[in-house]
Amino acid sequence: MPLTLVDHRAPASLPVFLVAGKAIEESGADAAACAWARGNGFSGSEGAVLTIPRPDGALAGAFFGIGSNGSSPLIYGKLARTLPEGEWHFATPPKDPALAALALLLGSYAFTTYGAKATAAIRFAAPEGADAEGARRVAQGVFLTRDLVNTPTNDLGPDALERVARELAEQHGASFSSVVGEDLLAQNFPMIHAVGRAGAIAPRLIDLCWGEESAPKVTLVGKGVCFDTGGLDIKTASGMLLMKKDMGGAANVLGLASMIMDEKLPIRLRVLIPAVENSIAGNAFRPGDVLKSRKGITVEIGNTDAEGRLILADALALADEEEPELLVDMATLTGAARVALGPDLPPFYTRDDLFASALAAAAEQTADPLWRMPLWQPYAEKLRSRIADINNVTSDGFAGSVTAALFLQRFVEKAETWAHFDIFAWSPAEKPTCPVGGEAQGIRALLAVLRERYR
């Protein structure tokens, strides 16, 4: 990480004074520094940085504005991209030291694989009360997610995604297997095969297991569409520009799995990722086709661009056979979710009110926003097919995120708790903790729920 979170303040460490609004004198800085801030018109606006010189011109510290109306607890991530290189510490205690420490790490992220520059090398002392090691573990999981989403498909097809998952399994002593190509048909994953068979790289189902077999079963399922042309119902050129991120669900569950295994939570973790490309070729599945699923439900294809729910359905059916205590799926599933809630507030769906309440509280606690949406059963009628058990899309285009969740619900019966997350996995604007690009969504809140429930 370009920013290193250290446990102890170095002797030469420079102070960061936090300023709420124009209350510069309340920051704890000396009179000369406060006069410098006023002379430079520093108002303490959220995210503003003003370095403080010594008489000889060397750095003496910095002011950092946290706003007057209660800033985001993650605003401190901006320090990782604005402070000069060197040793630093908070001279003013942040209100939430744990989130401040995490924000510093997250704000230092840069995707440098293809030549972009890293952020400045900073060593920052963890604020008192923060779990520095825990923050590092979470940041590593978030960075794994971001790196995967940011990597273009020419370097991250289904086979490369499998390699990443395999390496993660090896790192933590987890078991690993995959079902590839025609073996998907032999082992009864027909919809994963149908969606991915037109791709140059064979489709596959990735399967990672970790933890004691007797421990509570928690299963994560991630949509791994490494690129989505839309299939024969082809997307527009502009609609394909971000489709390298259509495996964002897989990236997020791998990031969460990394956190869980790093933390050694006492659960039996299983990660299932159907990994495909939704491509166009002579053997591509077609609008009007009827596919038989692993669960035996027949699905009429109303649109080949609604492919994510098809591959998830087969993976969810497999996961459900084990009757896990908690079954979570994450997917960049619908544009309707973005229309409803925008890119920064992912909706989730569950029948379990207690789990939903715990997750909402955790989302607030971790500054990892989520919003519960309804599994409105009357809308299930919109997925009716005249010739099959169900259609993969509705005919009227309304409530697209809700009806996608209702489609997936058909494939889950035995899990004690099931939750579906319709995420964007992308930050379209720079934030204090994230540049424009791939983003982890919901997994820090989920980790908090798992900690509370199982640790």
Sequence and secondary structure as in RCSB ss.txt:
>XXXX:A:sequence
MPLTLVDHRAPASLPVFLVAGKAIEESGADAAACAWARGNGFSGSEGAVLTIPRPDGALAGAFFGIGSNGSSPLI
YGKLARTLPEGEWHFATPPKDPALAALALLLGSYAFTTYGAKATAAIRFAAPEGADAEGARRVAQGVFLTRDLVN
TPTNDLGPDALERVARELAEQHGASFSSVVGEDLLAQNFPMIHAVGRAGAIAPRLIDLCWGEESAPKVTLVGKGV
CFDTGGLDIKTASGMLLMKKDMGGAANVLGLASMIMDEKLPIRLRVLIPAVENSIAGNAFRPGDVLKSRKGITVE
IGNTDAEGRLILADALALADEEEPELLVDMATLTGAARVALGPDLPPFYTRDDLFASALAAAAEQTADPLWRMPL
WQPYAEKLRSRIADINNVTSDGFAGSVTAALFLQRFVEKAETWAHFDIFAWSPAEKPTCPVGGEAQGIRALLAVL
RERYR
>XXXX:A:secstr
  EEEESS  TT EEEEEE TT GGGG   HHHHHHHHHTT    TT EEEEE TTSSEEEEEEE TTTT  TTG
GGGHHHHS SEEEEESS  SSHHHHHHHHHHHT    TTS      EEEE  TT  HHHHHHHHHHHHHHHHHHH
S TTT SHHHHHHHHHHHHHHHT EEEEEETTHHHHTT HHHHHHHTTSSS  EEEEEEES TTS EEEEEE EE
EEE  TTS   HHHHTTGGGGGHHHHHHHHHHHHHHHHT SSEEEEEEEEEEE  STT   TT EEE TTS EEE
 S TT  HHHHHHHHHHHHHHT  SEEEEEE   HHHHHHH TTS EEEES HHHHHHHHHHHHHHT   EE   
 GGGGGGG  SSSSEESS SS  SHHHHHHHHHHTT  S SEEEEEE   EESS BTTB SEE   SHHHHHHHH
HHHH 
